[in-house]
């Protein structure tokens, strides 16, 4: 007999498992994304567990009091088609209830997200490349004296305060 699924916030190690699932699917989560998102909202990574195994997960990260962002919505291949993705989606949406919610919807999933009430606002472009020889001397670490400048710049483009995320 299968136990009822358990839904709860993920530990940092479980977040890394979720990131690994995304990499296997060909997604490109950033190298330090999990740490930044976890700092913004430690309860914002949610998993659905079946008989002790993580079946699905989502990030539903709160920023300030009025904005949230959905990402890393994924079910392990062994658990797909059984409703665990919907279970974790519902938990993520409950975590963000009352907020404006954004998400990065890949084109293949946009019809699915529309059916859940989301609408495209803009198109995302993905860029990649490498630095030309000698160009790295213009890249600097964000030291404590620069954090306030980065936070001020970010507020011009992001719909909510996210100081913990940026730090």
C-alpha positions as CSV (number, residue, x, y, z in Angstrom):
1,X,0.0,0.0,0.0
2,X,1.4,3.4,-1.0
3,X,1.5,6.0,1.8
4,X,-0.1,9.4,1.3
5,X,2.3,11.9,-0.1
6,X,4.1,14.2,2.3
7,X,4.6,17.8,1.3
8,X,7.2,19.9,3.1
9,X,9.9,22.5,2.6
10,X,13.2,21.0,1.3
11,X,16.5,20.9,3.1
12,X,19.5,22.4,1.4
13,X,20.7,19.0,0.3
14,X,17.3,18.2,-1.1
15,X,17.4,21.5,-3.0
16,X,20.6,20.3,-4.6
17,X,18.9,17.1,-5.6
18,X,16.2,19.1,-7.3
19,X,18.9,21.2,-9.1
20,X,20.5,17.9,-10.3
21,X,17.1,16.7,-11.7
22,X,16.9,20.0,-13.6
23,X,20.5,19.5,-15.0
24,X,19.6,16.0,-16.2
25,X,16.6,17.4,-18.1
26,X,18.9,19.8,-19.9
27,X,17.9,22.9,-17.9
28,X,20.6,25.3,-16.9
29,X,20.2,26.3,-13.3
30,X,22.8,28.8,-12.2
31,X,25.8,27.6,-10.3
32,X,24.9,29.5,-7.1
33,X,21.1,30.0,-7.7
34,X,20.0,27.6,-5.0
35,X,21.9,29.6,-2.3
36,X,20.5,33.0,-3.4
37,X,16.9,31.8,-3.7
38,X,17.2,29.9,-0.4
39,X,18.5,33.1,1.3
40,X,15.5,35.0,0.0
41,X,12.9,32.5,1.3
42,X,14.2,29.4,3.2
43,X,10.7,27.9,3.0
44,X,10.4,28.5,-0.7
45,X,11.6,25.1,-1.9
46,X,8.9,22.6,-1.5
47,X,9.0,18.8,-2.1
48,X,6.4,16.1,-2.4
49,X,7.6,12.8,-0.9
50,X,6.2,9.3,-1.4
51,X,7.4,6.5,0.9
52,X,10.3,8.7,1.8
53,X,11.5,9.4,-1.7
54,X,11.2,12.9,-3.3
55,X,8.7,12.6,-6.1
56,X,8.4,16.2,-7.2
57,X,9.6,19.7,-6.2
58,X,9.2,23.4,-6.9
59,X,10.7,26.7,-5.9
60,X,8.0,29.2,-4.8
61,X,10.1,32.0,-3.5
62,X,8.6,35.1,-1.8
63,X,10.1,38.5,-2.2
64,X,8.9,41.3,0.0
65,X,5.2,41.2,0.9
66,X,3.7,41.2,-2.6
67,X,5.7,39.2,-5.2
68,X,6.7,35.6,-5.7
69,X,8.4,33.6,-8.3
70,X,7.8,29.9,-9.4
71,X,10.7,27.8,-10.8
72,X,12.2,24.4,-10.7
73,X,8.8,22.8,-11.1
74,X,9.8,19.2,-11.8
75,X,8.8,15.6,-11.0
76,X,11.3,12.7,-11.0
77,X,10.7,10.6,-14.1
78,X,9.8,7.6,-11.9
79,X,6.9,9.6,-10.5
80,X,5.5,11.4,-13.5
81,X,1.8,11.1,-14.4
82,X,0.7,10.3,-10.9
83,X,-0.4,13.7,-9.7
84,X,2.6,14.5,-7.5
85,X,3.6,17.4,-9.7
86,X,0.1,18.9,-9.2
87,X,0.4,18.3,-5.5
88,X,3.7,20.3,-5.2
89,X,2.3,23.0,-7.6
90,X,-0.7,23.5,-5.3
91,X,1.6,23.8,-2.3
92,X,3.8,26.3,-4.1
93,X,0.8,28.4,-5.1
94,X,-0.5,28.3,-1.5
95,X,2.9,29.5,-0.3
96,X,2.6,32.5,-2.6
97,X,-1.1,33.2,-2.1
98,X,-2.1,36.8,-2.3
99,X,1.0,37.8,-4.3
100,X,1.7,38.7,-7.9
101,X,3.5,35.6,-9.2
102,X,6.0,35.4,-12.0
103,X,7.6,32.4,-13.7
104,X,10.0,31.6,-16.5
105,X,7.8,29.5,-18.8
106,X,9.6,27.6,-21.5
107,X,7.7,27.7,-24.8
108,X,6.8,24.0,-24.6
109,X,4.9,24.7,-21.3
110,X,3.3,28.0,-22.0
111,X,-0.1,26.5,-22.9
112,X,0.0,24.6,-19.6
113,X,0.8,27.8,-17.6
114,X,-2.0,29.7,-19.4
115,X,-4.4,27.0,-18.2
116,X,-3.3,27.9,-14.7
117,X,-4.0,31.6,-15.2
118,X,-0.6,32.9,-16.3
119,X,-0.1,35.1,-19.3
120,X,3.2,35.8,-21.1
121,X,4.4,39.4,-20.4
122,X,7.7,39.3,-22.4
123,X,10.0,36.9,-24.2
124,X,13.1,35.6,-22.5
125,X,16.3,35.4,-24.5
126,X,19.1,33.1,-23.3
127,X,22.7,34.2,-24.0
128,X,25.9,32.4,-23.6
129,X,29.5,33.0,-24.5
130,X,33.0,33.5,-23.1
131,X,35.2,36.4,-22.3
132,X,37.7,37.5,-24.8
133,X,41.3,37.3,-23.7
134,X,42.0,40.1,-21.2
135,X,38.4,41.1,-20.8
136,X,38.1,39.5,-17.3
137,X,40.0,42.4,-15.8
138,X,36.6,44.3,-16.0
139,X,34.8,41.8,-14.0
140,X,34.9,42.4,-10.2
141,X,33.5,40.8,-7.1
142,X,30.6,42.4,-5.4
143,X,32.2,43.5,-2.2
144,X,30.3,44.8,0.8
145,X,30.9,48.4,-0.3
146,X,29.1,47.7,-3.7
147,X,26.1,45.8,-2.4
148,X,24.0,49.0,-1.9
149,X,24.7,50.0,-5.5
150,X,23.6,46.6,-6.8
151,X,20.5,46.7,-4.7
152,X,19.6,50.2,-5.9
153,X,20.2,49.2,-9.5
154,X,18.1,46.0,-9.1
155,X,15.1,47.9,-7.7
156,X,14.7,49.6,-11.1
157,X,14.0,46.3,-12.8
158,X,12.6,43.8,-10.3
159,X,9.1,44.2,-8.9
160,X,9.9,43.7,-5.2
161,X,12.7,44.1,-2.7
162,X,15.2,41.2,-2.7
163,X,18.1,42.3,-0.6
164,X,18.7,38.9,0.9
165,X,18.7,37.3,-2.5
166,X,21.3,39.8,-3.8
167,X,23.5,39.6,-0.7
